[in-house]
Amino acid sequence: MGGGLIGLACAFELGRRNIDCVVYDRDPGRTASASYAGAGMLGALAETFPDETWRSRAITSAKMYPAWIESIGGPIDFTPSSDLLDGHVDPRDLLRELTSRVRLIHREISSLDELSSNPRILCTGAWQLPGIPAVEPVKGYIIAWDHLPVSIIGGILRDGHTYILQRNSGRVIAGSTEQRIGFDQSQDPAFLSELQSRAEALLPALKDAPPAAHWFGFRPAAEGDVPVVERLDERTILAYGHYRNGILLAPWTAEWVAAEVQRQLGKRSG
Ligand SMILES: Cc1cc2nc3c(=O)[nH]c(=O)nc-3n(C[C@H](O)[C@H](O)[C@H](O)COP(=O)(O)OP(=O)(O)OC[C@H]3O[C@@H](n4cnc5c(N)ncnc54)[C@H](O)[C@@H]3O)c2cc1C
Protein backbone atom coordinates (compact mmCIF):
# COMPACT_ATOMS: atom_id res chain seq x y z
CA MET A 1 0.00 0.00 0.00
CA GLY A 2 1.49 3.33 -1.11
CA GLY A 3 3.55 4.00 -4.21
CA GLY A 4 5.85 6.72 -2.90
CA LEU A 5 9.56 6.03 -2.90
CA ILE A 6 9.37 3.64 0.06
CA GLY A 7 6.60 1.46 -1.44
CA LEU A 8 8.21 1.43 -4.88
CA ALA A 9 11.66 0.61 -3.49
CA CYS A 10 10.17 -2.31 -1.52
CA ALA A 11 8.33 -3.60 -4.60
CA PHE A 12 11.43 -3.29 -6.76
CA GLU A 13 13.53 -5.21 -4.23
CA LEU A 14 10.86 -7.94 -3.93
CA GLY A 15 10.84 -8.21 -7.72
CA ARG A 16 14.63 -8.62 -7.76
CA ARG A 17 14.13 -11.56 -5.39
CA ASN A 18 11.48 -13.04 -7.73
CA ILE A 19 8.65 -12.31 -5.32
CA ASP A 20 5.57 -11.16 -7.20
CA CYS A 21 3.85 -8.08 -5.75
CA VAL A 22 1.48 -5.23 -6.58
CA VAL A 23 1.65 -1.62 -5.39
CA TYR A 24 -1.61 0.25 -4.76
CA ASP A 25 -1.69 4.04 -4.86
CA ARG A 26 -4.63 6.40 -5.18
CA ASP A 27 -2.56 9.11 -6.86
CA PRO A 28 -1.43 7.91 -10.31
CA GLY A 29 1.40 10.47 -10.66
CA ARG A 30 2.25 10.49 -6.93
CA THR A 31 2.53 14.28 -7.23
CA ALA A 32 1.09 14.72 -3.72
CA SER A 33 3.62 12.36 -2.18
CA ALA A 34 6.50 13.48 0.03
CA SER A 35 8.77 11.67 -2.40
CA TYR A 36 7.72 13.91 -5.31
CA ALA A 37 8.36 17.00 -3.15
CA GLY A 38 11.68 15.96 -1.60
CA ALA A 39 15.01 17.65 -2.23
CA GLY A 40 16.84 14.32 -2.39
CA MET A 41 19.84 14.98 -0.15
CA LEU A 42 21.72 11.82 0.80
CA GLY A 43 24.15 13.26 3.36
CA ALA A 44 23.91 10.68 6.11
CA LEU A 45 26.63 12.46 8.09
CA ALA A 46 25.02 15.88 7.70
CA GLU A 47 21.51 14.95 8.87
CA THR A 48 20.09 14.51 12.36
CA PHE A 49 18.53 11.20 13.41
CA PRO A 50 16.47 10.20 16.43
CA ASP A 51 19.12 7.76 17.66
CA GLU A 52 22.36 5.94 16.80
CA THR A 53 20.52 2.95 15.32
CA TRP A 54 18.90 5.15 12.68
CA ARG A 55 22.13 7.07 12.07
CA SER A 56 23.90 3.81 11.35
CA ARG A 57 21.04 2.61 9.09
CA ALA A 58 21.24 5.92 7.20
CA ILE A 59 24.99 5.50 6.71
CA THR A 60 24.41 1.96 5.42
CA SER A 61 21.68 3.23 3.09
CA ALA A 62 23.86 6.06 1.74
CA LYS A 63 26.59 3.53 0.97
CA MET A 64 24.04 1.32 -0.83
CA TYR A 65 22.96 4.17 -3.12
CA PRO A 66 25.44 3.94 -6.04
CA ALA A 67 24.82 0.19 -6.55
CA TRP A 68 21.07 0.68 -6.07
CA ILE A 69 20.92 3.42 -8.73
CA GLU A 70 22.87 1.16 -11.07
CA SER A 71 20.52 -1.76 -10.42
CA ILE A 72 17.49 0.39 -11.29
CA GLY A 73 19.08 1.71 -14.48
CA GLY A 74 17.51 4.43 -16.63
CA PRO A 75 18.27 8.14 -16.52
CA ILE A 76 18.45 9.20 -12.85
CA ASP A 77 19.97 12.54 -11.85
CA PHE A 78 22.31 11.27 -9.12
CA THR A 79 25.42 12.82 -7.59
CA PRO A 80 27.31 10.35 -5.43
CA SER A 81 29.47 11.51 -2.59
CA SER A 82 32.52 9.84 -1.14
CA ASP A 83 32.26 11.58 2.25
CA LEU A 84 28.56 10.83 3.02
CA LEU A 85 27.89 14.58 3.15
CA ASP A 86 27.07 15.90 -0.29
CA GLY A 87 25.37 13.19 -2.36
CA HIS A 88 21.94 13.88 -3.83
CA VAL A 89 19.39 12.39 -6.20
CA ASP A 90 16.31 13.65 -8.02
CA PRO A 91 13.49 11.72 -6.32
CA ARG A 92 11.16 12.38 -9.28
CA ASP A 93 13.54 10.43 -11.51
CA LEU A 94 13.51 7.60 -8.99
CA LEU A 95 9.69 7.59 -8.87
CA ARG A 96 9.49 7.47 -12.67
CA GLU A 97 12.09 4.75 -13.17
CA LEU A 98 10.89 2.55 -10.30
CA THR A 99 7.26 2.91 -11.41
CA SER A 100 8.15 1.47 -14.80
CA ARG A 101 9.76 -1.55 -13.12
CA VAL A 102 6.97 -2.60 -10.72
CA ARG A 103 3.27 -3.34 -11.01
CA LEU A 104 1.36 -0.25 -9.84
CA ILE A 105 -2.43 -0.16 -9.60
CA HIS A 106 -4.45 3.01 -9.17
CA ARG A 107 -6.60 2.34 -6.10
CA GLU A 108 -7.44 3.98 -2.78
CA ILE A 109 -7.14 1.70 0.24
CA SER A 110 -9.35 2.61 3.20
CA SER A 111 -8.53 -0.21 5.58
CA LEU A 112 -5.78 -2.77 6.09
CA ASP A 113 -8.40 -5.51 5.83
CA GLU A 114 -9.23 -4.53 2.27
CA LEU A 115 -6.19 -6.47 1.10
CA SER A 116 -6.28 -10.22 1.41
CA SER A 117 -2.62 -10.56 0.48
CA ASN A 118 -0.24 -12.08 2.98
CA PRO A 119 2.02 -10.35 3.67
CA ARG A 120 0.76 -6.83 3.08
CA ILE A 121 3.14 -3.90 3.43
CA LEU A 122 1.99 -0.48 4.52
CA CYS A 123 3.96 2.42 2.98
CA THR A 124 1.38 5.21 2.99
CA GLY A 125 3.74 7.99 4.15
CA ALA A 126 2.01 10.71 6.18
CA TRP A 127 -1.47 9.26 5.54
CA GLN A 128 -2.76 7.05 8.28
CA LEU A 129 -5.00 4.02 7.93
CA PRO A 130 -7.15 2.91 10.88
CA GLY A 131 -5.31 0.63 13.30
CA ILE A 132 -1.74 1.76 12.69
CA PRO A 133 0.39 3.78 15.13
CA ALA A 134 0.19 7.58 14.75
CA VAL A 135 1.86 9.52 11.96
CA GLU A 136 1.75 13.27 11.45
CA PRO A 137 2.29 15.34 8.28
CA VAL A 138 5.08 17.94 8.54
CA LYS A 139 4.65 20.45 5.73
CA GLY A 140 7.79 21.65 3.97
CA TYR A 141 8.33 24.07 1.06
CA ILE A 142 10.96 23.91 -1.70
CA ILE A 143 11.89 26.65 -4.21
CA ALA A 144 13.56 25.84 -7.56
CA TRP A 145 15.53 27.99 -10.00
CA ASP A 146 16.36 27.10 -13.60
CA HIS A 147 18.69 28.88 -16.03
CA LEU A 148 21.53 29.45 -13.56
CA PRO A 149 25.06 28.48 -14.63
CA VAL A 150 25.73 24.75 -14.26
CA SER A 151 28.16 24.05 -11.39
CA ILE A 152 27.26 27.29 -9.65
CA ILE A 153 27.48 25.25 -6.42
CA GLY A 154 29.91 22.52 -5.47
CA GLY A 155 28.29 20.03 -3.08
CA ILE A 156 25.42 21.15 -0.84
CA LEU A 157 25.34 24.59 0.80
CA ARG A 158 23.89 24.48 4.31
CA ASP A 159 23.16 27.01 7.02
CA GLY A 160 20.90 25.90 9.86
CA HIS A 161 17.58 24.85 8.32
CA THR A 162 18.50 26.22 4.88
CA TYR A 163 20.10 24.10 2.18
CA ILE A 164 20.79 24.55 -1.51
CA LEU A 165 21.83 21.95 -4.05
CA GLN A 166 22.12 21.82 -7.82
CA ARG A 167 20.92 18.89 -9.88
CA ASN A 168 23.05 17.78 -12.82
CA SER A 169 20.28 19.19 -15.02
CA GLY A 170 21.24 22.65 -13.70
CA ARG A 171 18.10 23.11 -11.59
CA VAL A 172 18.88 24.69 -8.21
CA ILE A 173 16.75 23.55 -5.25
CA ALA A 174 16.47 25.38 -1.91
CA GLY A 175 14.70 24.15 1.20
CA SER A 176 13.11 24.11 3.57
CA THR A 177 10.47 24.91 6.16
CA GLU A 178 8.62 22.88 8.81
CA GLN A 179 5.00 23.29 9.88
CA ARG A 180 2.93 20.83 11.88
CA ILE A 181 -0.46 22.10 10.69
CA GLY A 182 -2.02 18.95 9.24
CA PHE A 183 -2.61 18.50 5.49
CA ASP A 184 -2.93 22.24 4.89
CA GLN A 185 -3.09 22.71 1.10
CA SER A 186 -2.74 26.51 1.03
CA GLN A 187 0.37 28.33 -0.25
CA ASP A 188 1.69 30.67 2.43
CA PRO A 189 3.50 33.57 0.67
CA ALA A 190 5.18 34.64 3.92
CA PHE A 191 6.83 31.22 4.36
CA LEU A 192 7.94 31.18 0.73
CA SER A 193 9.45 34.66 0.80
CA GLU A 194 11.22 33.90 4.08
CA LEU A 195 12.70 30.74 2.51
CA GLN A 196 13.70 32.70 -0.60
CA SER A 197 15.48 35.34 1.54
CA ARG A 198 17.36 32.65 3.47
CA ALA A 199 18.40 30.99 0.20
CA GLU A 200 19.53 34.31 -1.33
CA ALA A 201 21.61 35.06 1.76
CA LEU A 202 23.35 31.68 1.34
CA LEU A 203 23.79 32.01 -2.46
CA PRO A 204 23.54 35.68 -3.55
CA ALA A 205 23.50 34.68 -7.28
CA LEU A 206 19.90 33.56 -6.74
CA LYS A 207 18.91 37.24 -6.57
CA ASP A 208 19.67 37.53 -10.30
CA ALA A 209 17.06 35.00 -11.42
CA PRO A 210 13.38 34.64 -10.54
CA PRO A 211 12.42 31.23 -9.11
CA ALA A 212 11.06 28.81 -11.71
CA ALA A 213 8.81 26.86 -9.36
CA HIS A 214 7.89 26.21 -5.77
CA TRP A 215 5.97 23.44 -4.07
CA PHE A 216 5.35 21.77 -0.76
CA GLY A 217 5.02 18.24 0.56
CA PHE A 218 4.18 16.42 3.76
CA ARG A 219 6.99 14.56 5.53
CA PRO A 220 5.68 11.58 7.47
CA ALA A 221 6.59 11.98 11.17
CA ALA A 222 5.82 9.07 13.52
CA GLU A 223 6.12 9.18 17.31
CA GLY A 224 9.42 10.75 18.40
CA ASP A 225 10.20 11.26 14.68
CA VAL A 226 11.43 7.64 14.65
CA PRO A 227 10.71 5.77 11.38
CA VAL A 228 8.39 2.77 11.72
CA VAL A 229 9.97 -0.17 9.89
CA GLU A 230 8.73 -3.23 11.70
CA ARG A 231 6.21 -6.03 11.76
CA LEU A 232 2.74 -5.08 13.05
CA ASP A 233 1.37 -8.62 13.11
CA GLU A 234 1.89 -11.90 11.31
CA ARG A 235 0.39 -10.52 8.10
CA THR A 236 1.39 -6.87 8.16
CA ILE A 237 4.72 -5.10 7.73
CA LEU A 238 4.95 -1.35 8.38
CA ALA A 239 7.37 0.94 6.53
CA TYR A 240 6.48 4.60 7.04
CA GLY A 241 7.40 7.64 9.14
CA HIS A 242 10.76 8.29 7.47
CA TYR A 243 10.27 12.00 8.18
CA ARG A 244 13.18 14.07 6.75
CA ASN A 245 15.20 11.11 5.47
CA GLY A 246 12.95 8.78 3.46
CA ILE A 247 14.81 9.28 0.20
CA LEU A 248 18.11 8.55 1.90
CA LEU A 249 16.67 5.54 3.77
CA ALA A 250 14.85 3.96 0.79
CA PRO A 251 17.46 1.29 -0.17
CA TRP A 252 17.98 0.19 3.43
CA THR A 253 14.21 0.04 4.07
CA ALA A 254 13.58 -1.98 0.89
CA GLU A 255 16.30 -4.44 1.85
CA TRP A 256 14.88 -4.88 5.38
CA VAL A 257 11.31 -5.31 4.16
CA ALA A 258 12.24 -7.75 1.38
CA ALA A 259 14.32 -9.85 3.78
CA GLU A 260 11.39 -9.93 6.20
CA VAL A 261 8.98 -11.02 3.44
CA GLN A 262 11.41 -13.69 2.25
CA ARG A 263 11.74 -15.03 5.81
CA GLN A 264 7.96 -15.21 6.15
CA LEU A 265 7.43 -16.92 2.79
CA GLY A 266 10.32 -19.31 3.46
CA LYS A 267 8.85 -20.26 6.83
CA ARG A 268 5.47 -20.90 5.24
CA SER A 269 6.80 -23.03 2.40
CA GLY A 270 9.23 -24.81 4.77
C1 LIG B 1 10.14 19.53 1.31
C2 LIG B 1 10.71 18.18 1.61
C3 LIG B 1 12.06 17.96 1.46
C4 LIG B 1 12.59 16.69 1.72
N1 LIG B 1 13.93 16.48 1.51
C5 LIG B 1 14.46 15.24 1.72
C6 LIG B 1 15.83 15.00 1.47
O1 LIG B 1 16.55 15.88 1.03
N2 LIG B 1 16.33 13.75 1.71
C7 LIG B 1 15.53 12.73 2.19
O2 LIG B 1 16.03 11.62 2.40
N3 LIG B 1 14.21 12.94 2.44
C8 LIG B 1 13.67 14.18 2.23
N4 LIG B 1 12.35 14.41 2.49
C9 LIG B 1 11.57 13.35 3.12
C10 LIG B 1 11.14 12.30 2.12
O3 LIG B 1 10.59 12.94 0.99
C11 LIG B 1 10.10 11.36 2.76
O4 LIG B 1 10.58 10.84 3.98
C12 LIG B 1 9.82 10.18 1.83
O5 LIG B 1 9.54 10.65 0.54
C13 LIG B 1 8.65 9.37 2.35
O6 LIG B 1 8.33 8.42 1.34
P1 LIG B 1 7.04 7.50 1.49
O7 LIG B 1 7.01 6.61 0.33
O8 LIG B 1 7.01 6.90 2.87
O9 LIG B 1 5.81 8.53 1.48
P2 LIG B 1 5.14 9.34 0.20
O10 LIG B 1 6.24 9.65 -0.73
O11 LIG B 1 4.36 10.40 0.81
O12 LIG B 1 4.25 8.21 -0.44
C14 LIG B 1 3.09 7.73 0.19
C15 LIG B 1 2.14 7.30 -0.91
O13 LIG B 1 1.05 6.59 -0.31
C16 LIG B 1 -0.12 6.90 -1.03
N5 LIG B 1 -1.25 6.65 -0.14
C17 LIG B 1 -1.44 7.15 1.09
N6 LIG B 1 -2.56 6.68 1.62
C18 LIG B 1 -3.12 5.89 0.68
C19 LIG B 1 -4.31 5.11 0.64
N7 LIG B 1 -5.14 5.09 1.68
N8 LIG B 1 -4.59 4.40 -0.48
C20 LIG B 1 -3.75 4.43 -1.55
N9 LIG B 1 -2.60 5.14 -1.56
C21 LIG B 1 -2.29 5.86 -0.45
C22 LIG B 1 0.03 8.37 -1.37
O14 LIG B 1 -0.79 8.70 -2.50
C23 LIG B 1 1.52 8.48 -1.67
O15 LIG B 1 1.78 8.35 -3.06
C24 LIG B 1 11.76 15.64 2.18
C25 LIG B 1 10.38 15.86 2.29
C26 LIG B 1 9.85 17.11 2.00
C27 LIG B 1 8.37 17.31 2.09
The ligand as a MOL file (V3000), in Angstrom:
LIG
                    3D

  0  0  0     0  0            999 V3000
M  V30 BEGIN CTAB
M  V30 COUNTS 53 58 0 0 0
M  V30 BEGIN ATOM
M  V30 1 C 10.1400 19.5320 1.3090 0
M  V30 2 C 10.7050 18.1770 1.6080 0
M  V30 3 C 12.0640 17.9560 1.4580 0
M  V30 4 C 12.5930 16.6870 1.7180 0
M  V30 5 N 13.9270 16.4810 1.5080 0
M  V30 6 C 14.4630 15.2440 1.7190 0
M  V30 7 C 15.8270 15.0010 1.4680 0
M  V30 8 O 16.5500 15.8810 1.0350 0
M  V30 9 N 16.3260 13.7470 1.7080 0
M  V30 10 C 15.5350 12.7250 2.1920 0
M  V30 11 O 16.0280 11.6230 2.4020 0
M  V30 12 N 14.2150 12.9380 2.4370 0
M  V30 13 C 13.6680 14.1770 2.2280 0
M  V30 14 N 12.3460 14.4120 2.4860 0
M  V30 15 C 11.5660 13.3490 3.1160 0
M  V30 16 C 11.1370 12.3000 2.1180 0
M  V30 17 O 10.5900 12.9410 0.9890 0
M  V30 18 C 10.1030 11.3640 2.7640 0
M  V30 19 O 10.5790 10.8390 3.9830 0
M  V30 20 C 9.8170 10.1810 1.8330 0
M  V30 21 O 9.5420 10.6520 0.5430 0
M  V30 22 C 8.6450 9.3650 2.3540 0
M  V30 23 O 8.3290 8.4210 1.3420 0
M  V30 24 P 7.0360 7.5000 1.4930 0
M  V30 25 O 7.0070 6.6070 0.3300 0
M  V30 26 O 7.0110 6.9030 2.8720 0
M  V30 27 O 5.8080 8.5280 1.4840 0
M  V30 28 P 5.1420 9.3370 0.1970 0
M  V30 29 O 6.2350 9.6500 -0.7280 0
M  V30 30 O 4.3590 10.4040 0.8100 0
M  V30 31 O 4.2540 8.2100 -0.4410 0
M  V30 32 C 3.0940 7.7290 0.1900 0
M  V30 33 C 2.1380 7.3000 -0.9110 0
M  V30 34 O 1.0470 6.5860 -0.3120 0
M  V30 35 C -0.1190 6.9030 -1.0250 0
M  V30 36 N -1.2520 6.6480 -0.1420 0
M  V30 37 C -1.4360 7.1480 1.0930 0
M  V30 38 N -2.5620 6.6760 1.6170 0
M  V30 39 C -3.1200 5.8870 0.6850 0
M  V30 40 C -4.3080 5.1090 0.6400 0
M  V30 41 N -5.1400 5.0880 1.6830 0
M  V30 42 N -4.5910 4.4020 -0.4830 0
M  V30 43 C -3.7470 4.4310 -1.5500 0
M  V30 44 N -2.5990 5.1440 -1.5650 0
M  V30 45 C -2.2930 5.8600 -0.4510 0
M  V30 46 C 0.0270 8.3750 -1.3710 0
M  V30 47 O -0.7880 8.7040 -2.4970 0
M  V30 48 C 1.5230 8.4770 -1.6700 0
M  V30 49 O 1.7760 8.3530 -3.0610 0
M  V30 50 C 11.7580 15.6440 2.1780 0
M  V30 51 C 10.3840 15.8570 2.2890 0
M  V30 52 C 9.8520 17.1130 1.9960 0
M  V30 53 C 8.3710 17.3150 2.0950 0
M  V30 END ATOM
M  V30 BEGIN BOND
M  V30 1 1 1 2
M  V30 2 1 2 3
M  V30 3 2 2 52
M  V30 4 2 3 4
M  V30 5 1 4 5
M  V30 6 1 4 50
M  V30 7 2 5 6
M  V30 8 1 6 7
M  V30 9 1 6 13
M  V30 10 2 7 8
M  V30 11 1 7 9
M  V30 12 1 9 10
M  V30 13 2 10 11
M  V30 14 1 10 12
M  V30 15 2 12 13
M  V30 16 1 13 14
M  V30 17 1 14 15
M  V30 18 1 14 50
M  V30 19 1 15 16
M  V30 20 1 16 17
M  V30 21 1 16 18
M  V30 22 1 18 19
M  V30 23 1 18 20
M  V30 24 1 20 21
M  V30 25 1 20 22
M  V30 26 1 22 23
M  V30 27 1 23 24
M  V30 28 2 24 25
M  V30 29 1 24 26
M  V30 30 1 24 27
M  V30 31 1 27 28
M  V30 32 2 28 29
M  V30 33 1 28 30
M  V30 34 1 28 31
M  V30 35 1 31 32
M  V30 36 1 32 33
M  V30 37 1 33 34
M  V30 38 1 33 48
M  V30 39 1 34 35
M  V30 40 1 35 36
M  V30 41 1 35 46
M  V30 42 1 36 37
M  V30 43 1 36 45
M  V30 44 2 37 38
M  V30 45 1 38 39
M  V30 46 1 39 40
M  V30 47 2 39 45
M  V30 48 1 40 41
M  V30 49 2 40 42
M  V30 50 1 42 43
M  V30 51 2 43 44
M  V30 52 1 44 45
M  V30 53 1 46 47
M  V30 54 1 46 48
M  V30 55 1 48 49
M  V30 56 2 50 51
M  V30 57 1 51 52
M  V30 58 1 52 53
M  V30 END BOND
M  V30 END CTAB
M  END
